[in-house]
């Protein structure tokens, strides 16, 4: 499975300057756009965690297209965000900047929680690696793991970076 993590850079600073209803409105507008992009690329929304989006991409029938779809989704998310930011700027609002991390690997998916509250999710080292890549991605940057690059290598232009611990 391929996992895509995206979160807003500087979200804490943004939220400290605005009233909660304004932050909720901004997040809902942003999430609406990003989820549309995820679905367009045949991803599954796993969950929102604060300002973070977690999406899953599966390969149907063993065809290794999940990785390509995840990378194309990430690039499309940046393009849609750029258009959204132009609208925000014309309204005098601060731009939203995101970082994206993508990893491919084995995960366990299913309902997790208690008898009173279950949530579908994915767990495993591949999830942790995708999250870590997202956390070190700079604004406007898509970081993909070596495992993901190995599946899409020739189909995308990429620059090798030093390893991330």
NORFEN-V973522 format. One record per pair of residues at least 6 apart in sequence whose C-alpha atoms are under 8 Angstrom apart, sorted by the first residue. I is the first residue (numbers start at 0). J is the second residue. Records with the same first field share a line. If there is no record, write none. Layout:
I: J / J
//
This chain:
0: 55 / 56 / 57 / 58 / 65 / 103 / 104 / 105 / 106
1: 55 / 56 / 57 / 65 / 66 / 69 / 101 / 102 / 103 / 104 / 147
2: 53 / 54 / 55 / 56 / 69 / 101 / 102 / 103 / 125 / 126 / 129
3: 52 / 53 / 54 / 55 / 56 / 69 / 73 / 99 / 100 / 101 / 102 / 129
4: 51 / 52 / 53 / 54 / 99 / 100 / 101 / 129 / 130 / 133
5: 51 / 52 / 53 / 97 / 98 / 99 / 100 / 133
6: 50 / 51 / 52 / 97 / 98 / 99 / 133
7: 50 / 51 / 95 / 96 / 97 / 98
8: 95 / 96 / 97 / 98 / 137 / 138
9: 96
10: 50
14: 22
26: 50
29: 80
30: 52
32: 79
33: 76 / 79
34: 44
36: 72 / 75 / 76
37: 43 / 44 / 54 / 72
38: 44
40: 68 / 69 / 71 / 72
41: 56 / 68
42: 54 / 55 / 56 / 57 / 68 / 69
43: 54 / 55 / 56
44: 52 / 53 / 54 / 55
45: 52 / 53 / 54 / 55 / 119 / 120 / 121
46: 52 / 53 / 54 / 120
47: 53
56: 65 / 66 / 68 / 69
57: 65
58: 64 / 65
63: 150
66: 103 / 147 / 150 / 151
67: 150 / 151 / 154
69: 101
70: 101
73: 99 / 141
74: 141
77: 97 / 139
80: 95
84: 93 / 94 / 95
87: 93 / 94
88: 94
96: 138 / 139
97: 137 / 138 / 139 / 140
98: 133 / 134 / 135 / 136 / 137 / 138 / 139 / 140 / 141
99: 132 / 133 / 136 / 139 / 140 / 141 / 142
100: 129 / 130 / 131 / 132 / 133 / 134 / 136 / 141 / 142 / 143 / 144
101: 129 / 132 / 133 / 141 / 142 / 143 / 144 / 147
102: 125 / 126 / 128 / 129 / 143 / 144 / 145 / 146 / 147
103: 125 / 129 / 144 / 146 / 147
104: 124 / 125 / 146
105: 123 / 124 / 125
106: 121 / 122 / 123 / 124 / 125 / 126
107: 121 / 122 / 123
108: 119 / 120 / 121 / 122
109: 118 / 119 / 120 / 121
110: 117 / 118 / 119 / 120
111: 117 / 118 / 119 / 120
112: 118
129: 144
132: 142 / 143 / 144 / 163
133: 141 / 142
136: 142
//
